[in-house]
C-alpha cells in the first residue's frame, strides 16, 4: 500500500495515463436529476443494457414521473421487470417519488445544484435504497457537481493499484477518492477506471500485460 503522501500523485499519474490511452469520455447526454435517480435505482444488481431497457419501458408506459408516482405498484413492477428485482425496485421508486413530492411539492431536483455538495448528498441519501454511489452519480452526471461514484470495478481496481487500503469498504473508498483525486478529474476518472476494470483488470484472471497502467501497479499477484 502506498503512503498517504504519495497516494495523490500516484492516482493522478494513473488517471492521466488513462486519459492518454482512453481519452476524455462522455457517458451520455445528462438526464434530469429525477431521471438519473430512477435510472440508478434500476441499475442496482443488473447490467447497463437491462437498466436502460427498464428505464425506457417505464418512460414509455408513463408519460411523466407524476403518473409513475400515482401508479399502482404492480404496474411499475411490470414495466421494469427486465431490470431484475422488480418487486423491490418498483415500490422503492414509487416511495422515492412520493417522498420527493411530499417534501418539495413537485418532482424537480434541480434545486440540489445550488446546495453545498455534502448537503445535497445527504438530502439524496435519506431515501431508502439510495447510498453513496447513487447519490454521487446523480450529483456528478446530472447536476455537474463534484462527486466520485465508486462501483465494484473501481473498488477492485483501486485496491490492486494500492490507491486504497485493503481494509477500506465502499463507503470509505468513496470519501478517499474525493480526497485524492482533483475534482476536475472525477468525471473522466470514474468512467476510465470502470473501463480499465472491464477491459483488463478483471475480477478473475486480470489481463495485466495489456493493462495501460501495468507499470504503475504494485499488485503482487499480477501477470507480467
PyMOL commands that place a pseudoatom at each C-alpha (Angstrom):
pseudoatom trace, name=CA, resn=UNK, resi=1, chain=A, elem=C, hetatm=0, pos=[0.000, 0.000, 0.000]
pseudoatom trace, name=CA, resn=UNK, resi=2, chain=A, elem=C, hetatm=0, pos=[1.296, 3.454, -0.899]
pseudoatom trace, name=CA, resn=UNK, resi=3, chain=A, elem=C, hetatm=0, pos=[1.880, 6.018, 1.822]
pseudoatom trace, name=CA, resn=UNK, resi=4, chain=A, elem=C, hetatm=0, pos=[-0.656, 8.814, 2.110]
pseudoatom trace, name=CA, resn=UNK, resi=5, chain=A, elem=C, hetatm=0, pos=[1.999, 11.302, 0.989]
pseudoatom trace, name=CA, resn=UNK, resi=6, chain=A, elem=C, hetatm=0, pos=[2.306, 9.653, -2.424]
pseudoatom trace, name=CA, resn=UNK, resi=7, chain=A, elem=C, hetatm=0, pos=[-1.277, 8.463, -2.953]
pseudoatom trace, name=CA, resn=UNK, resi=8, chain=A, elem=C, hetatm=0, pos=[-2.445, 11.679, -4.632]
pseudoatom trace, name=CA, resn=UNK, resi=9, chain=A, elem=C, hetatm=0, pos=[0.497, 11.695, -7.013]
pseudoatom trace, name=CA, resn=UNK, resi=10, chain=A, elem=C, hetatm=0, pos=[0.055, 8.019, -7.777]
pseudoatom trace, name=CA, resn=UNK, resi=11, chain=A, elem=C, hetatm=0, pos=[-3.652, 8.348, -8.522]
pseudoatom trace, name=CA, resn=UNK, resi=12, chain=A, elem=C, hetatm=0, pos=[-3.031, 11.467, -10.622]
pseudoatom trace, name=CA, resn=UNK, resi=13, chain=A, elem=C, hetatm=0, pos=[-0.479, 9.536, -12.689]
pseudoatom trace, name=CA, resn=UNK, resi=14, chain=A, elem=C, hetatm=0, pos=[-2.925, 6.654, -13.175]
pseudoatom trace, name=CA, resn=UNK, resi=15, chain=A, elem=C, hetatm=0, pos=[-5.774, 8.936, -14.224]
pseudoatom trace, name=CA, resn=UNK, resi=16, chain=A, elem=C, hetatm=0, pos=[-3.528, 10.922, -16.560]
pseudoatom trace, name=CA, resn=UNK, resi=17, chain=A, elem=C, hetatm=0, pos=[-2.338, 7.718, -18.233]
pseudoatom trace, name=CA, resn=UNK, resi=18, chain=A, elem=C, hetatm=0, pos=[-5.898, 6.506, -18.685]
pseudoatom trace, name=CA, resn=UNK, resi=19, chain=A, elem=C, hetatm=0, pos=[-6.861, 9.780, -20.353]
pseudoatom trace, name=CA, resn=UNK, resi=20, chain=A, elem=C, hetatm=0, pos=[-3.869, 9.408, -22.676]
pseudoatom trace, name=CA, resn=UNK, resi=21, chain=A, elem=C, hetatm=0, pos=[-4.983, 5.892, -23.626]
pseudoatom trace, name=CA, resn=UNK, resi=22, chain=A, elem=C, hetatm=0, pos=[-8.773, 6.077, -23.412]
pseudoatom trace, name=CA, resn=UNK, resi=23, chain=A, elem=C, hetatm=0, pos=[-9.333, 9.803, -23.919]
pseudoatom trace, name=CA, resn=UNK, resi=24, chain=A, elem=C, hetatm=0, pos=[-11.803, 12.048, -22.110]
pseudoatom trace, name=CA, resn=UNK, resi=25, chain=A, elem=C, hetatm=0, pos=[-15.013, 10.018, -22.181]
pseudoatom trace, name=CA, resn=UNK, resi=26, chain=A, elem=C, hetatm=0, pos=[-18.593, 11.219, -22.300]
pseudoatom trace, name=CA, resn=UNK, resi=27, chain=A, elem=C, hetatm=0, pos=[-21.094, 8.916, -20.653]
pseudoatom trace, name=CA, resn=UNK, resi=28, chain=A, elem=C, hetatm=0, pos=[-24.286, 10.185, -22.259]
pseudoatom trace, name=CA, resn=UNK, resi=29, chain=A, elem=C, hetatm=0, pos=[-26.416, 13.291, -22.560]
pseudoatom trace, name=CA, resn=UNK, resi=30, chain=A, elem=C, hetatm=0, pos=[-27.132, 14.381, -18.965]
pseudoatom trace, name=CA, resn=UNK, resi=31, chain=A, elem=C, hetatm=0, pos=[-30.531, 13.366, -17.640]
pseudoatom trace, name=CA, resn=UNK, resi=32, chain=A, elem=C, hetatm=0, pos=[-32.652, 15.496, -15.296]
pseudoatom trace, name=CA, resn=UNK, resi=33, chain=A, elem=C, hetatm=0, pos=[-31.813, 14.632, -11.702]
pseudoatom trace, name=CA, resn=UNK, resi=34, chain=A, elem=C, hetatm=0, pos=[-35.029, 12.697, -11.023]
pseudoatom trace, name=CA, resn=UNK, resi=35, chain=A, elem=C, hetatm=0, pos=[-34.495, 10.662, -14.207]
pseudoatom trace, name=CA, resn=UNK, resi=36, chain=A, elem=C, hetatm=0, pos=[-30.916, 9.890, -13.186]
pseudoatom trace, name=CA, resn=UNK, resi=37, chain=A, elem=C, hetatm=0, pos=[-32.033, 8.921, -9.702]
pseudoatom trace, name=CA, resn=UNK, resi=38, chain=A, elem=C, hetatm=0, pos=[-34.630, 6.458, -11.027]
pseudoatom trace, name=CA, resn=UNK, resi=39, chain=A, elem=C, hetatm=0, pos=[-32.217, 5.116, -13.646]
pseudoatom trace, name=CA, resn=UNK, resi=40, chain=A, elem=C, hetatm=0, pos=[-29.593, 4.482, -10.988]
pseudoatom trace, name=CA, resn=UNK, resi=41, chain=A, elem=C, hetatm=0, pos=[-32.083, 2.699, -8.745]
pseudoatom trace, name=CA, resn=UNK, resi=42, chain=A, elem=C, hetatm=0, pos=[-32.917, 0.475, -11.724]
pseudoatom trace, name=CA, resn=UNK, resi=43, chain=A, elem=C, hetatm=0, pos=[-29.198, -0.192, -12.303]
pseudoatom trace, name=CA, resn=UNK, resi=44, chain=A, elem=C, hetatm=0, pos=[-28.719, -1.897, -8.945]
pseudoatom trace, name=CA, resn=UNK, resi=45, chain=A, elem=C, hetatm=0, pos=[-27.797, -5.579, -9.344]
pseudoatom trace, name=CA, resn=UNK, resi=46, chain=A, elem=C, hetatm=0, pos=[-28.195, -5.580, -13.117]
pseudoatom trace, name=CA, resn=UNK, resi=47, chain=A, elem=C, hetatm=0, pos=[-26.263, -4.601, -16.240]
pseudoatom trace, name=CA, resn=UNK, resi=48, chain=A, elem=C, hetatm=0, pos=[-26.448, -1.360, -18.203]
pseudoatom trace, name=CA, resn=UNK, resi=49, chain=A, elem=C, hetatm=0, pos=[-28.469, -2.911, -21.033]
pseudoatom trace, name=CA, resn=UNK, resi=50, chain=A, elem=C, hetatm=0, pos=[-31.252, -4.167, -18.773]
pseudoatom trace, name=CA, resn=UNK, resi=51, chain=A, elem=C, hetatm=0, pos=[-31.237, -0.922, -16.794]
pseudoatom trace, name=CA, resn=UNK, resi=52, chain=A, elem=C, hetatm=0, pos=[-31.765, 1.075, -19.980]
pseudoatom trace, name=CA, resn=UNK, resi=53, chain=A, elem=C, hetatm=0, pos=[-34.490, -1.283, -21.219]
pseudoatom trace, name=CA, resn=UNK, resi=54, chain=A, elem=C, hetatm=0, pos=[-36.347, -0.961, -17.931]
pseudoatom trace, name=CA, resn=UNK, resi=55, chain=A, elem=C, hetatm=0, pos=[-35.964, 2.811, -17.874]
pseudoatom trace, name=CA, resn=UNK, resi=56, chain=A, elem=C, hetatm=0, pos=[-37.262, 3.180, -21.427]
pseudoatom trace, name=CA, resn=UNK, resi=57, chain=A, elem=C, hetatm=0, pos=[-40.119, 0.786, -20.674]
pseudoatom trace, name=CA, resn=UNK, resi=58, chain=A, elem=C, hetatm=0, pos=[-41.111, 2.841, -17.639]
pseudoatom trace, name=CA, resn=UNK, resi=59, chain=A, elem=C, hetatm=0, pos=[-40.915, 6.125, -19.557]
pseudoatom trace, name=CA, resn=UNK, resi=60, chain=A, elem=C, hetatm=0, pos=[-42.926, 4.754, -22.476]
pseudoatom trace, name=CA, resn=UNK, resi=61, chain=A, elem=C, hetatm=0, pos=[-45.683, 3.419, -20.228]
pseudoatom trace, name=CA, resn=UNK, resi=62, chain=A, elem=C, hetatm=0, pos=[-45.943, 6.570, -18.114]
pseudoatom trace, name=CA, resn=UNK, resi=63, chain=A, elem=C, hetatm=0, pos=[-45.555, 9.966, -19.824]
pseudoatom trace, name=CA, resn=UNK, resi=64, chain=A, elem=C, hetatm=0, pos=[-44.193, 11.674, -16.692]
pseudoatom trace, name=CA, resn=UNK, resi=65, chain=A, elem=C, hetatm=0, pos=[-42.980, 10.910, -13.182]
pseudoatom trace, name=CA, resn=UNK, resi=66, chain=A, elem=C, hetatm=0, pos=[-46.182, 12.213, -11.633]
pseudoatom trace, name=CA, resn=UNK, resi=67, chain=A, elem=C, hetatm=0, pos=[-48.063, 9.371, -13.309]
pseudoatom trace, name=CA, resn=UNK, resi=68, chain=A, elem=C, hetatm=0, pos=[-45.472, 6.892, -12.027]
pseudoatom trace, name=CA, resn=UNK, resi=69, chain=A, elem=C, hetatm=0, pos=[-45.929, 8.342, -8.537]
pseudoatom trace, name=CA, resn=UNK, resi=70, chain=A, elem=C, hetatm=0, pos=[-49.670, 7.777, -8.707]
pseudoatom trace, name=CA, resn=UNK, resi=71, chain=A, elem=C, hetatm=0, pos=[-49.500, 4.401, -10.475]
pseudoatom trace, name=CA, resn=UNK, resi=72, chain=A, elem=C, hetatm=0, pos=[-50.270, 1.072, -8.888]
pseudoatom trace, name=CA, resn=UNK, resi=73, chain=A, elem=C, hetatm=0, pos=[-47.106, -0.668, -7.725]
pseudoatom trace, name=CA, resn=UNK, resi=74, chain=A, elem=C, hetatm=0, pos=[-47.878, -3.710, -9.869]
pseudoatom trace, name=CA, resn=UNK, resi=75, chain=A, elem=C, hetatm=0, pos=[-47.908, -1.555, -12.998]
pseudoatom trace, name=CA, resn=UNK, resi=76, chain=A, elem=C, hetatm=0, pos=[-44.487, -0.173, -12.143]
pseudoatom trace, name=CA, resn=UNK, resi=77, chain=A, elem=C, hetatm=0, pos=[-43.163, -3.636, -11.352]
pseudoatom trace, name=CA, resn=UNK, resi=78, chain=A, elem=C, hetatm=0, pos=[-44.411, -4.956, -14.680]
pseudoatom trace, name=CA, resn=UNK, resi=79, chain=A, elem=C, hetatm=0, pos=[-42.825, -2.070, -16.590]
pseudoatom trace, name=CA, resn=UNK, resi=80, chain=A, elem=C, hetatm=0, pos=[-39.360, -2.568, -15.055]
pseudoatom trace, name=CA, resn=UNK, resi=81, chain=A, elem=C, hetatm=0, pos=[-39.289, -6.354, -14.822]
pseudoatom trace, name=CA, resn=UNK, resi=82, chain=A, elem=C, hetatm=0, pos=[-36.349, -6.672, -17.232]
pseudoatom trace, name=CA, resn=UNK, resi=83, chain=A, elem=C, hetatm=0, pos=[-34.091, -4.898, -14.712]
pseudoatom trace, name=CA, resn=UNK, resi=84, chain=A, elem=C, hetatm=0, pos=[-34.494, -7.698, -12.165]
pseudoatom trace, name=CA, resn=UNK, resi=85, chain=A, elem=C, hetatm=0, pos=[-35.573, -7.375, -8.530]
pseudoatom trace, name=CA, resn=UNK, resi=86, chain=A, elem=C, hetatm=0, pos=[-38.637, -5.557, -9.840]
pseudoatom trace, name=CA, resn=UNK, resi=87, chain=A, elem=C, hetatm=0, pos=[-40.648, -6.430, -6.716]
pseudoatom trace, name=CA, resn=UNK, resi=88, chain=A, elem=C, hetatm=0, pos=[-38.154, -4.401, -4.691]
pseudoatom trace, name=CA, resn=UNK, resi=89, chain=A, elem=C, hetatm=0, pos=[-37.353, -1.646, -7.166]
pseudoatom trace, name=CA, resn=UNK, resi=90, chain=A, elem=C, hetatm=0, pos=[-40.957, -0.872, -8.133]
pseudoatom trace, name=CA, resn=UNK, resi=91, chain=A, elem=C, hetatm=0, pos=[-42.190, 0.010, -4.621]
pseudoatom trace, name=CA, resn=UNK, resi=92, chain=A, elem=C, hetatm=0, pos=[-38.887, 1.784, -3.932]
pseudoatom trace, name=CA, resn=UNK, resi=93, chain=A, elem=C, hetatm=0, pos=[-39.282, 4.033, -6.982]
pseudoatom trace, name=CA, resn=UNK, resi=94, chain=A, elem=C, hetatm=0, pos=[-42.854, 4.873, -6.033]
pseudoatom trace, name=CA, resn=UNK, resi=95, chain=A, elem=C, hetatm=0, pos=[-41.838, 5.604, -2.438]
pseudoatom trace, name=CA, resn=UNK, resi=96, chain=A, elem=C, hetatm=0, pos=[-38.957, 7.858, -3.512]
pseudoatom trace, name=CA, resn=UNK, resi=97, chain=A, elem=C, hetatm=0, pos=[-41.182, 9.831, -5.872]
pseudoatom trace, name=CA, resn=UNK, resi=98, chain=A, elem=C, hetatm=0, pos=[-43.823, 10.207, -3.158]
pseudoatom trace, name=CA, resn=UNK, resi=99, chain=A, elem=C, hetatm=0, pos=[-41.262, 11.410, -0.643]
pseudoatom trace, name=CA, resn=UNK, resi=100, chain=A, elem=C, hetatm=0, pos=[-39.813, 13.944, -3.082]
pseudoatom trace, name=CA, resn=UNK, resi=101, chain=A, elem=C, hetatm=0, pos=[-43.309, 15.221, -3.843]
pseudoatom trace, name=CA, resn=UNK, resi=102, chain=A, elem=C, hetatm=0, pos=[-44.292, 15.464, -0.181]
pseudoatom trace, name=CA, resn=UNK, resi=103, chain=A, elem=C, hetatm=0, pos=[-41.154, 17.400, 0.717]
pseudoatom trace, name=CA, resn=UNK, resi=104, chain=A, elem=C, hetatm=0, pos=[-40.834, 19.701, -2.288]
pseudoatom trace, name=CA, resn=UNK, resi=105, chain=A, elem=C, hetatm=0, pos=[-44.329, 19.917, -3.745]
pseudoatom trace, name=CA, resn=UNK, resi=106, chain=A, elem=C, hetatm=0, pos=[-43.089, 18.620, -7.089]
pseudoatom trace, name=CA, resn=UNK, resi=107, chain=A, elem=C, hetatm=0, pos=[-40.694, 16.201, -8.782]
pseudoatom trace, name=CA, resn=UNK, resi=108, chain=A, elem=C, hetatm=0, pos=[-37.857, 18.530, -9.708]
pseudoatom trace, name=CA, resn=UNK, resi=109, chain=A, elem=C, hetatm=0, pos=[-34.483, 18.057, -8.037]
pseudoatom trace, name=CA, resn=UNK, resi=110, chain=A, elem=C, hetatm=0, pos=[-32.637, 20.832, -9.841]
pseudoatom trace, name=CA, resn=UNK, resi=111, chain=A, elem=C, hetatm=0, pos=[-32.532, 22.814, -6.566]
pseudoatom trace, name=CA, resn=UNK, resi=112, chain=A, elem=C, hetatm=0, pos=[-29.839, 20.405, -5.371]
pseudoatom trace, name=CA, resn=UNK, resi=113, chain=A, elem=C, hetatm=0, pos=[-27.401, 22.063, -7.769]
pseudoatom trace, name=CA, resn=UNK, resi=114, chain=A, elem=C, hetatm=0, pos=[-27.407, 25.181, -5.573]
pseudoatom trace, name=CA, resn=UNK, resi=115, chain=A, elem=C, hetatm=0, pos=[-26.771, 23.382, -2.282]
pseudoatom trace, name=CA, resn=UNK, resi=116, chain=A, elem=C, hetatm=0, pos=[-23.330, 22.592, -0.859]
pseudoatom trace, name=CA, resn=UNK, resi=117, chain=A, elem=C, hetatm=0, pos=[-22.278, 19.191, -2.206]
pseudoatom trace, name=CA, resn=UNK, resi=118, chain=A, elem=C, hetatm=0, pos=[-22.322, 17.443, 1.166]
pseudoatom trace, name=CA, resn=UNK, resi=119, chain=A, elem=C, hetatm=0, pos=[-25.766, 18.844, 1.915]
pseudoatom trace, name=CA, resn=UNK, resi=120, chain=A, elem=C, hetatm=0, pos=[-27.107, 17.730, -1.479]
pseudoatom trace, name=CA, resn=UNK, resi=121, chain=A, elem=C, hetatm=0, pos=[-25.579, 14.281, -0.984]
pseudoatom trace, name=CA, resn=UNK, resi=122, chain=A, elem=C, hetatm=0, pos=[-27.127, 13.936, 2.462]
pseudoatom trace, name=CA, resn=UNK, resi=123, chain=A, elem=C, hetatm=0, pos=[-30.514, 15.021, 1.089]
pseudoatom trace, name=CA, resn=UNK, resi=124, chain=A, elem=C, hetatm=0, pos=[-30.455, 12.263, -1.541]
pseudoatom trace, name=CA, resn=UNK, resi=125, chain=A, elem=C, hetatm=0, pos=[-29.224, 9.609, 0.864]
pseudoatom trace, name=CA, resn=UNK, resi=126, chain=A, elem=C, hetatm=0, pos=[-32.263, 9.959, 3.103]
pseudoatom trace, name=CA, resn=UNK, resi=127, chain=A, elem=C, hetatm=0, pos=[-34.208, 7.853, 0.616]
pseudoatom trace, name=CA, resn=UNK, resi=128, chain=A, elem=C, hetatm=0, pos=[-34.335, 4.116, 1.188]
pseudoatom trace, name=CA, resn=UNK, resi=129, chain=A, elem=C, hetatm=0, pos=[-32.080, 2.349, -1.283]
pseudoatom trace, name=CA, resn=UNK, resi=130, chain=A, elem=C, hetatm=0, pos=[-30.058, 5.466, -2.133]
pseudoatom trace, name=CA, resn=UNK, resi=131, chain=A, elem=C, hetatm=0, pos=[-26.464, 5.113, -0.996]
pseudoatom trace, name=CA, resn=UNK, resi=132, chain=A, elem=C, hetatm=0, pos=[-23.244, 6.977, -1.682]
pseudoatom trace, name=CA, resn=UNK, resi=133, chain=A, elem=C, hetatm=0, pos=[-22.845, 5.625, -5.220]
pseudoatom trace, name=CA, resn=UNK, resi=134, chain=A, elem=C, hetatm=0, pos=[-26.363, 6.523, -6.331]
pseudoatom trace, name=CA, resn=UNK, resi=135, chain=A, elem=C, hetatm=0, pos=[-26.128, 9.986, -4.794]
pseudoatom trace, name=CA, resn=UNK, resi=136, chain=A, elem=C, hetatm=0, pos=[-22.719, 10.585, -6.372]
pseudoatom trace, name=CA, resn=UNK, resi=137, chain=A, elem=C, hetatm=0, pos=[-23.964, 9.554, -9.816]
pseudoatom trace, name=CA, resn=UNK, resi=138, chain=A, elem=C, hetatm=0, pos=[-26.875, 11.992, -9.612]
pseudoatom trace, name=CA, resn=UNK, resi=139, chain=A, elem=C, hetatm=0, pos=[-24.606, 14.777, -8.394]
pseudoatom trace, name=CA, resn=UNK, resi=140, chain=A, elem=C, hetatm=0, pos=[-21.815, 14.239, -10.924]
pseudoatom trace, name=CA, resn=UNK, resi=141, chain=A, elem=C, hetatm=0, pos=[-23.623, 13.197, -14.079]
pseudoatom trace, name=CA, resn=UNK, resi=142, chain=A, elem=C, hetatm=0, pos=[-26.903, 15.094, -13.781]
pseudoatom trace, name=CA, resn=UNK, resi=143, chain=A, elem=C, hetatm=0, pos=[-26.117, 18.169, -11.700]
pseudoatom trace, name=CA, resn=UNK, resi=144, chain=A, elem=C, hetatm=0, pos=[-22.428, 18.614, -12.642]
pseudoatom trace, name=CA, resn=UNK, resi=145, chain=A, elem=C, hetatm=0, pos=[-21.379, 18.659, -9.001]
pseudoatom trace, name=CA, resn=UNK, resi=146, chain=A, elem=C, hetatm=0, pos=[-18.031, 17.252, -7.827]
pseudoatom trace, name=CA, resn=UNK, resi=147, chain=A, elem=C, hetatm=0, pos=[-18.664, 13.697, -6.646]
pseudoatom trace, name=CA, resn=UNK, resi=148, chain=A, elem=C, hetatm=0, pos=[-16.778, 10.476, -7.361]
pseudoatom trace, name=CA, resn=UNK, resi=149, chain=A, elem=C, hetatm=0, pos=[-19.029, 7.403, -7.604]
pseudoatom trace, name=CA, resn=UNK, resi=150, chain=A, elem=C, hetatm=0, pos=[-17.322, 4.118, -6.702]
pseudoatom trace, name=CA, resn=UNK, resi=151, chain=A, elem=C, hetatm=0, pos=[-18.693, 0.890, -8.158]
pseudoatom trace, name=CA, resn=UNK, resi=152, chain=A, elem=C, hetatm=0, pos=[-17.353, -2.662, -7.857]
pseudoatom trace, name=CA, resn=UNK, resi=153, chain=A, elem=C, hetatm=0, pos=[-14.893, -2.158, -10.740]
pseudoatom trace, name=CA, resn=UNK, resi=154, chain=A, elem=C, hetatm=0, pos=[-13.391, 0.980, -9.210]
pseudoatom trace, name=CA, resn=UNK, resi=155, chain=A, elem=C, hetatm=0, pos=[-13.274, -0.624, -5.780]
pseudoatom trace, name=CA, resn=UNK, resi=156, chain=A, elem=C, hetatm=0, pos=[-11.366, -3.615, -7.159]
pseudoatom trace, name=CA, resn=UNK, resi=157, chain=A, elem=C, hetatm=0, pos=[-9.021, -1.580, -9.357]
pseudoatom trace, name=CA, resn=UNK, resi=158, chain=A, elem=C, hetatm=0, pos=[-8.105, 0.948, -6.668]
pseudoatom trace, name=CA, resn=UNK, resi=159, chain=A, elem=C, hetatm=0, pos=[-7.308, -1.908, -4.306]
pseudoatom trace, name=CA, resn=UNK, resi=160, chain=A, elem=C, hetatm=0, pos=[-4.937, -3.530, -6.790]
pseudoatom trace, name=CA, resn=UNK, resi=161, chain=A, elem=C, hetatm=0, pos=[-3.337, -0.209, -7.662]
pseudoatom trace, name=CA, resn=UNK, resi=162, chain=A, elem=C, hetatm=0, pos=[-2.696, 0.448, -3.983]
pseudoatom trace, name=CA, resn=UNK, resi=163, chain=A, elem=C, hetatm=0, pos=[-4.746, 3.625, -4.043]
pseudoatom trace, name=CA, resn=UNK, resi=164, chain=A, elem=C, hetatm=0, pos=[-6.941, 2.496, -1.156]
pseudoatom trace, name=CA, resn=UNK, resi=165, chain=A, elem=C, hetatm=0, pos=[-6.084, 0.425, 1.928]
pseudoatom trace, name=CA, resn=UNK, resi=166, chain=A, elem=C, hetatm=0, pos=[-7.275, -3.174, 1.715]
pseudoatom trace, name=CA, resn=UNK, resi=167, chain=A, elem=C, hetatm=0, pos=[-9.339, -2.601, 4.858]
pseudoatom trace, name=CA, resn=UNK, resi=168, chain=A, elem=C, hetatm=0, pos=[-11.417, 0.182, 3.297]
pseudoatom trace, name=CA, resn=UNK, resi=169, chain=A, elem=C, hetatm=0, pos=[-15.033, -0.589, 2.471]
pseudoatom trace, name=CA, resn=UNK, resi=170, chain=A, elem=C, hetatm=0, pos=[-17.022, 1.058, -0.333]
pseudoatom trace, name=CA, resn=UNK, resi=171, chain=A, elem=C, hetatm=0, pos=[-18.134, 3.969, 1.837]
pseudoatom trace, name=CA, resn=UNK, resi=172, chain=A, elem=C, hetatm=0, pos=[-14.602, 4.839, 2.902]
pseudoatom trace, name=CA, resn=UNK, resi=173, chain=A, elem=C, hetatm=0, pos=[-13.392, 4.454, -0.677]
pseudoatom trace, name=CA, resn=UNK, resi=174, chain=A, elem=C, hetatm=0, pos=[-15.948, 6.999, -1.905]
pseudoatom trace, name=CA, resn=UNK, resi=175, chain=A, elem=C, hetatm=0, pos=[-14.617, 9.525, 0.582]
pseudoatom trace, name=CA, resn=UNK, resi=176, chain=A, elem=C, hetatm=0, pos=[-11.000, 8.650, -0.190]
pseudoatom trace, name=CA, resn=UNK, resi=177, chain=A, elem=C, hetatm=0, pos=[-11.362, 9.077, -3.957]
pseudoatom trace, name=CA, resn=UNK, resi=178, chain=A, elem=C, hetatm=0, pos=[-12.840, 12.533, -3.468]
pseudoatom trace, name=CA, resn=UNK, resi=179, chain=A, elem=C, hetatm=0, pos=[-9.885, 13.425, -1.238]
pseudoatom trace, name=CA, resn=UNK, resi=180, chain=A, elem=C, hetatm=0, pos=[-7.195, 12.035, -3.525]
pseudoatom trace, name=CA, resn=UNK, resi=181, chain=A, elem=C, hetatm=0, pos=[-8.468, 12.991, -6.988]
pseudoatom trace, name=CA, resn=UNK, resi=182, chain=A, elem=C, hetatm=0, pos=[-8.746, 16.543, -8.241]
pseudoatom trace, name=CA, resn=UNK, resi=183, chain=A, elem=C, hetatm=0, pos=[-12.419, 17.475, -8.757]
pseudoatom trace, name=CA, resn=UNK, resi=184, chain=A, elem=C, hetatm=0, pos=[-11.694, 18.191, -12.432]
pseudoatom trace, name=CA, resn=UNK, resi=185, chain=A, elem=C, hetatm=0, pos=[-10.717, 14.526, -12.794]
pseudoatom trace, name=CA, resn=UNK, resi=186, chain=A, elem=C, hetatm=0, pos=[-13.798, 12.994, -11.138]
pseudoatom trace, name=CA, resn=UNK, resi=187, chain=A, elem=C, hetatm=0, pos=[-15.874, 12.581, -14.309]
pseudoatom trace, name=CA, resn=UNK, resi=188, chain=A, elem=C, hetatm=0, pos=[-13.235, 11.063, -16.584]
pseudoatom trace, name=CA, resn=UNK, resi=189, chain=A, elem=C, hetatm=0, pos=[-11.579, 9.234, -13.699]
pseudoatom trace, name=CA, resn=UNK, resi=190, chain=A, elem=C, hetatm=0, pos=[-14.776, 7.430, -12.764]
pseudoatom trace, name=CA, resn=UNK, resi=191, chain=A, elem=C, hetatm=0, pos=[-15.526, 6.333, -16.327]
pseudoatom trace, name=CA, resn=UNK, resi=192, chain=A, elem=C, hetatm=0, pos=[-11.952, 5.399, -17.230]
pseudoatom trace, name=CA, resn=UNK, resi=193, chain=A, elem=C, hetatm=0, pos=[-11.375, 3.333, -14.088]
pseudoatom trace, name=CA, resn=UNK, resi=194, chain=A, elem=C, hetatm=0, pos=[-14.557, 1.408, -14.863]
pseudoatom trace, name=CA, resn=UNK, resi=195, chain=A, elem=C, hetatm=0, pos=[-13.314, 0.813, -18.413]
pseudoatom trace, name=CA, resn=UNK, resi=196, chain=A, elem=C, hetatm=0, pos=[-9.980, -0.396, -17.018]
pseudoatom trace, name=CA, resn=UNK, resi=197, chain=A, elem=C, hetatm=0, pos=[-11.819, -2.852, -14.779]
pseudoatom trace, name=CA, resn=UNK, resi=198, chain=A, elem=C, hetatm=0, pos=[-13.976, -4.122, -17.614]
pseudoatom trace, name=CA, resn=UNK, resi=199, chain=A, elem=C, hetatm=0, pos=[-11.311, -4.428, -20.281]
pseudoatom trace, name=CA, resn=UNK, resi=200, chain=A, elem=C, hetatm=0, pos=[-8.227, -5.693, -18.470]
pseudoatom trace, name=CA, resn=UNK, resi=201, chain=A, elem=C, hetatm=0, pos=[-8.339, -5.576, -14.651]
pseudoatom trace, name=CA, resn=UNK, resi=202, chain=A, elem=C, hetatm=0, pos=[-10.987, -8.302, -14.418]
pseudoatom trace, name=CA, resn=UNK, resi=203, chain=A, elem=C, hetatm=0, pos=[-12.112, -9.731, -11.099]
pseudoatom trace, name=CA, resn=UNK, resi=204, chain=A, elem=C, hetatm=0, pos=[-10.796, -13.112, -12.241]
pseudoatom trace, name=CA, resn=UNK, resi=205, chain=A, elem=C, hetatm=0, pos=[-7.760, -13.576, -14.421]
pseudoatom trace, name=CA, resn=UNK, resi=206, chain=A, elem=C, hetatm=0, pos=[-6.775, -9.936, -14.913]
pseudoatom trace, name=CA, resn=UNK, resi=207, chain=A, elem=C, hetatm=0, pos=[-5.033, -9.353, -18.230]
pseudoatom trace, name=CA, resn=UNK, resi=208, chain=A, elem=C, hetatm=0, pos=[-2.105, -7.462, -16.761]
pseudoatom trace, name=CA, resn=UNK, resi=209, chain=A, elem=C, hetatm=0, pos=[0.152, -7.490, -19.874]
pseudoatom trace, name=CA, resn=UNK, resi=210, chain=A, elem=C, hetatm=0, pos=[-2.423, -5.438, -21.812]
pseudoatom trace, name=CA, resn=UNK, resi=211, chain=A, elem=C, hetatm=0, pos=[-3.217, -3.103, -18.921]
pseudoatom trace, name=CA, resn=UNK, resi=212, chain=A, elem=C, hetatm=0, pos=[-2.360, 0.538, -19.761]
pseudoatom trace, name=CA, resn=UNK, resi=213, chain=A, elem=C, hetatm=0, pos=[-1.198, 1.221, -16.189]
pseudoatom trace, name=CA, resn=UNK, resi=214, chain=A, elem=C, hetatm=0, pos=[0.680, -2.037, -15.613]
pseudoatom trace, name=CA, resn=UNK, resi=215, chain=A, elem=C, hetatm=0, pos=[3.921, -0.197, -14.828]
pseudoatom trace, name=CA, resn=UNK, resi=216, chain=A, elem=C, hetatm=0, pos=[2.113, 1.923, -12.231]
pseudoatom trace, name=CA, resn=UNK, resi=217, chain=A, elem=C, hetatm=0, pos=[0.515, -1.052, -10.477]
pseudoatom trace, name=CA, resn=UNK, resi=218, chain=A, elem=C, hetatm=0, pos=[2.051, -2.707, -7.385]
pseudoatom trace, name=CA, resn=UNK, resi=219, chain=A, elem=C, hetatm=0, pos=[-0.486, -5.576, -7.331]
pseudoatom trace, name=CA, resn=UNK, resi=220, chain=A, elem=C, hetatm=0, pos=[1.586, -8.516, -6.022]
pseudoatom trace, name=CA, resn=UNK, resi=221, chain=A, elem=C, hetatm=0, pos=[-0.274, -11.199, -7.992]
pseudoatom trace, name=CA, resn=UNK, resi=222, chain=A, elem=C, hetatm=0, pos=[-0.285, -9.529, -11.389]
pseudoatom trace, name=CA, resn=UNK, resi=223, chain=A, elem=C, hetatm=0, pos=[0.923, -11.266, -14.503]
pseudoatom trace, name=CA, resn=UNK, resi=224, chain=A, elem=C, hetatm=0, pos=[3.995, -9.823, -16.205]
for i in range(1, 224): cmd.bond("trace and resi %d" % i, "trace and resi %d" % (i + 1))
show_as sticks, trace
zoom trace
